[in-house]
Amino acid sequence: MKNMFRAAAAAAVTALALTACGGASSTDPSNVSPTGEIKAREISWLLSRPADGAVINIMKKLADDYAKDHPGFELNLITTPDRPSYIQKLETLAAANKLPELFDTDATPFAQQLAKQGKMVDAEKLLESLDIYDNYRPGALDYQRFDDGSLYMIPFQFELEFIWYNKALLEKAGVAVPTSLDDIPAMCTALRSAGITPIAIDGQDQWPLERYIAYQPFREAGPEFVQKLKKGEAKFSDPAGQKTLNWMAELGKAKCFQDGFSAQGYSDAQNQFTSGQAAMYNIGTWELPSLATDKLDPAVRNDIDFFTLPTTAGSVTAANEFVSPSGIGMAVNATTYDPLVSDFLKFALEKYPAEYAATGALSPTTDVETVVPANATPLYQKALDQADGLGSKQAMPWDTQLDPTTNGRLQQELVLLVQGNITPEQFTETMDKAIAQNAPKFFK
């Protein structure tokens, strides 16, 4: 099944590349203020978000409010929360020049191809034209940017990723919060010796494990490493690459992750941590309702805390610089952008931040204040406060940086490395060859 998906995705990418000359948009992506009559109609948004999540619920409400003054308007939400299926749909529609008015995408190499072909509205100019650009957190916008600094996606979230931990379990094992990434393998060994699962992880979805391989290079060489790696300008055989591969192998040898982690999903990992079975859990502020309110089991509630990504000796990035994503962004189709789409976005984007902050989430803008739920523990506000004073660099998730074929292969090889089925040397040879073969198709 995975091979069929990769073949379909590769075919879509090839088809998109073939349309670069003949199928480019005749619309100017920088014309963000189209003139003319606003004619109400149905517009569509291709989504990859939880169907019952705050983003969708708020946008539904705002669309209904807009329709009251614009009879005939409707926002059709095409929801595909399963990410692999969504990516396949996105790439297929793009290759056929059938993308809807709005569509979700990360700042991937594929998305950058769309932008270069004139298929996406310049989001920076759009937000500036609406006089709301300066309201956005720089980190929220930077997460959506391509390597050249251009911005074609609009953020609807802002999250901070922490390593949550159980103080009682660390105390039982006689270990302290790590001051360096390099401390974690030994910490796992001590926890295992005490009969405790060190880290709960969602292995099925693969991206959580891929977070870990990004950490050492971010501390060792900064965010530039993956930007060079994905283009073949850096290699896993380089010092930063070798350091992270050896570290990942050490995590595996120390049995840092739960037994059978590769077959366990999101809820499995969350339950292991919240039930007090696992000592640590690497997840973002989107889980605050589960980890920092009275919904958390009273048996562990007072033992839960978090720490930010540890540094290492000689780190080139600071302790206040870590993974701070603004989620998948929304792109605007340049070929269907007209006065109606422009007017609706102005209406929705001006009202969205306050609605989102009212749900207890961090807004991608700084002009509203998050409403802390009445049932929150002190940890909730502590987590929100971390958004103040962030550094200028952020660790980018590698699944948004690598080309799709290379990323799929990396995820497979990474599981094998952590499980001890291959060595760092074998991983290096396989992945450096994969990047050399795949990168030129995306980065020209």
CORRAUR-V276910 format. One record per residue. RES is the residue in three letters. PSI is psi in radians with two decimals (none if undefined). Layout:
res	psi
RES	PSI
RES	PSI
//
This chain:
res	psi
MET	-0.75
LYS	-0.67
ASN	-0.67
MET	-0.72
PHE	-0.78
ARG	-0.65
ALA	-0.73
ALA	-0.73
ALA	-0.75
ALA	-0.68
ALA	-0.70
ALA	-0.71
VAL	-0.74
THR	-0.74
ALA	-0.69
LEU	-0.74
ALA	-0.64
LEU	-0.39
THR	0.02
ALA	-0.63
CYS	-0.86
GLY	-0.36
GLY	0.24
ALA	2.69
SER	2.48
SER	-0.08
THR	2.49
ASP	1.96
PRO	-0.30
SER	-0.08
ASN	1.52
VAL	0.00
SER	1.23
PRO	2.49
THR	2.77
GLY	3.14
GLU	2.45
ILE	1.90
LYS	1.97
ALA	2.40
ARG	3.10
GLU	2.33
ILE	2.76
SER	2.64
TRP	2.02
LEU	2.02
LEU	2.63
SER	1.20
ARG	2.73
PRO	2.27
ALA	-0.48
ASP	0.28
GLY	2.93
ALA	-0.69
VAL	-0.87
ILE	-0.78
ASN	-0.71
ILE	-0.76
MET	-0.58
LYS	-0.83
LYS	-0.79
LEU	-0.64
ALA	-0.70
ASP	-0.71
ASP	-0.72
TYR	-0.65
ALA	-0.41
LYS	-0.60
ASP	-0.04
HIS	1.26
PRO	2.34
GLY	-0.23
PHE	2.47
GLU	2.43
LEU	1.95
ASN	2.01
LEU	2.01
ILE	1.68
THR	2.22
THR	1.44
PRO	-0.44
ASP	1.99
ARG	-0.82
PRO	-0.74
SER	-0.66
TYR	-0.80
ILE	-0.71
GLN	-0.75
LYS	-0.77
LEU	-0.83
GLU	-0.64
THR	-0.79
LEU	-0.67
ALA	-0.74
ALA	-0.53
ALA	0.10
ASN	0.75
LYS	0.49
LEU	2.51
PRO	-3.11
GLU	-0.65
LEU	2.50
PHE	2.56
ASP	2.49
THR	2.60
ASP	3.03
ALA	1.08
THR	2.91
PRO	-0.64
PHE	-0.78
ALA	-0.63
GLN	-0.58
GLN	-0.74
LEU	-0.76
ALA	-0.75
LYS	-0.48
GLN	0.09
GLY	0.41
LYS	-0.05
MET	2.41
VAL	2.47
ASP	1.85
ALA	-0.58
GLU	-0.80
LYS	-0.61
LEU	-0.86
LEU	-0.62
GLU	-0.68
SER	-0.48
LEU	0.00
ASP	0.63
ILE	0.01
TYR	-0.78
ASP	-0.22
ASN	-0.38
TYR	2.51
ARG	2.32
PRO	-0.69
GLY	-0.61
ALA	-0.71
LEU	-0.73
ASP	-0.58
TYR	-0.50
GLN	-0.14
ARG	2.68
PHE	3.02
ASP	-0.51
ASP	0.05
GLY	-0.13
SER	2.66
LEU	2.06
TYR	0.07
MET	2.53
ILE	2.20
PRO	2.55
PHE	-0.02
GLN	2.97
PHE	2.12
GLU	2.74
LEU	2.36
GLU	2.25
PHE	2.91
ILE	1.86
TRP	2.55
TYR	2.78
ASN	1.92
LYS	-0.67
ALA	-0.67
LEU	-0.66
LEU	-0.71
GLU	-0.70
LYS	-0.64
ALA	-0.09
GLY	0.57
VAL	2.75
ALA	2.95
VAL	2.27
PRO	2.42
THR	-0.18
SER	2.61
LEU	-0.58
ASP	-0.25
ASP	-0.29
ILE	-0.74
PRO	-0.80
ALA	-0.61
MET	-0.74
CYS	-0.71
THR	-0.75
ALA	-0.71
LEU	-0.76
ARG	-0.71
SER	-0.46
ALA	0.12
GLY	0.42
ILE	2.35
THR	2.13
PRO	-0.95
ILE	2.24
ALA	2.29
ILE	2.51
ASP	1.75
GLY	-0.45
GLN	-0.72
ASP	-0.16
GLN	-0.63
TRP	-0.58
PRO	-0.68
LEU	-0.59
GLU	-0.42
ARG	-0.75
TYR	-0.65
ILE	-0.31
ALA	-0.32
TYR	-0.92
GLN	-0.79
PRO	-0.58
PHE	-0.71
ARG	-0.65
GLU	-0.73
ALA	0.00
GLY	3.11
PRO	-0.26
GLU	-0.41
PHE	-0.89
VAL	-0.52
GLN	-0.62
LYS	-0.69
LEU	-0.81
LYS	-0.38
LYS	-0.02
GLY	0.16
GLU	-0.21
ALA	2.84
LYS	2.82
PHE	-0.33
SER	-0.17
ASP	2.81
PRO	-0.77
ALA	-0.64
GLY	-0.75
GLN	-0.64
LYS	-0.75
THR	-0.62
LEU	-0.72
ASN	-0.65
TRP	-0.75
MET	-0.71
ALA	-0.65
GLU	-0.68
LEU	-0.69
GLY	-0.79
LYS	-0.59
ALA	0.02
LYS	0.86
CYS	-0.59
PHE	2.75
GLN	2.66
ASP	2.34
GLY	0.46
PHE	-0.58
SER	-0.31
ALA	0.06
GLN	2.53
GLY	-2.92
TYR	-0.89
SER	-0.55
ASP	-0.82
ALA	-0.80
GLN	-0.77
ASN	-0.64
GLN	-0.69
PHE	-0.83
THR	-0.28
SER	0.00
GLY	0.27
GLN	-0.47
ALA	2.55
ALA	-0.50
MET	2.76
TYR	2.04
ASN	1.86
ILE	2.91
GLY	-3.14
THR	-0.17
TRP	-0.26
GLU	0.18
LEU	-0.71
PRO	-0.46
SER	-0.46
LEU	-0.32
ALA	0.61
THR	3.12
ASP	0.06
LYS	-0.40
LEU	2.43
ASP	2.18
PRO	-0.43
ALA	-0.43
VAL	-0.13
ARG	-0.76
ASN	-0.13
ASP	-0.13
ILE	2.38
ASP	-3.08
PHE	2.79
PHE	2.69
THR	2.95
LEU	2.08
PRO	2.69
THR	-2.99
THR	2.93
ALA	2.20
GLY	0.30
SER	2.42
VAL	-0.09
THR	2.71
ALA	2.91
ALA	-0.48
ASN	0.31
GLU	2.05
PHE	-2.77
VAL	2.05
SER	1.28
PRO	2.68
SER	0.45
GLY	-3.08
ILE	2.40
GLY	2.92
MET	2.20
ALA	2.68
VAL	2.16
ASN	2.08
ALA	-0.50
THR	-0.36
THR	0.14
TYR	2.12
ASP	-3.12
PRO	-0.60
LEU	-0.87
VAL	-0.75
SER	-0.79
ASP	-0.70
PHE	-0.74
LEU	-0.68
LYS	-0.81
PHE	-0.85
ALA	-0.77
LEU	-0.43
GLU	-0.55
LYS	-0.39
TYR	-0.83
PRO	-0.78
ALA	-0.69
GLU	-0.71
TYR	-0.76
ALA	-0.52
ALA	-0.30
THR	-0.08
GLY	0.15
ALA	2.75
LEU	2.18
SER	2.62
PRO	-0.12
THR	2.86
THR	0.08
ASP	0.06
VAL	2.77
GLU	2.31
THR	2.35
VAL	1.93
VAL	2.24
PRO	2.64
ALA	-0.45
ASN	0.28
ALA	2.61
THR	2.93
PRO	-0.38
LEU	-0.48
TYR	-0.93
GLN	-0.64
LYS	-0.72
ALA	-0.77
LEU	-0.64
ASP	-0.36
GLN	-0.29
ALA	-0.35
ASP	2.33
GLY	0.36
LEU	2.60
GLY	3.08
SER	-0.22
LYS	2.57
GLN	2.56
ALA	2.02
MET	2.36
PRO	2.30
TRP	-0.43
ASP	-0.26
THR	-0.08
GLN	-0.71
LEU	2.69
ASP	2.70
PRO	-0.73
THR	-0.79
THR	-0.72
ASN	-0.74
GLY	-0.71
ARG	-0.70
LEU	-0.75
GLN	-0.68
GLN	-0.83
GLU	-0.55
LEU	-0.72
VAL	-0.76
LEU	-0.68
LEU	-0.84
VAL	-0.57
GLN	-0.13
GLY	0.21
ASN	-0.38
ILE	2.84
THR	2.85
PRO	-0.59
GLU	-0.73
GLN	-0.72
PHE	-0.81
THR	-0.85
GLU	-0.79
THR	-0.84
MET	-0.61
ASP	-0.62
LYS	-0.72
ALA	-0.76
ILE	-0.75
ALA	-0.57
GLN	-0.67
ASN	-0.60
ALA	-0.71
PRO	-0.39
LYS	-0.37
PHE	-0.52
PHE	1.71
LYS	none
//
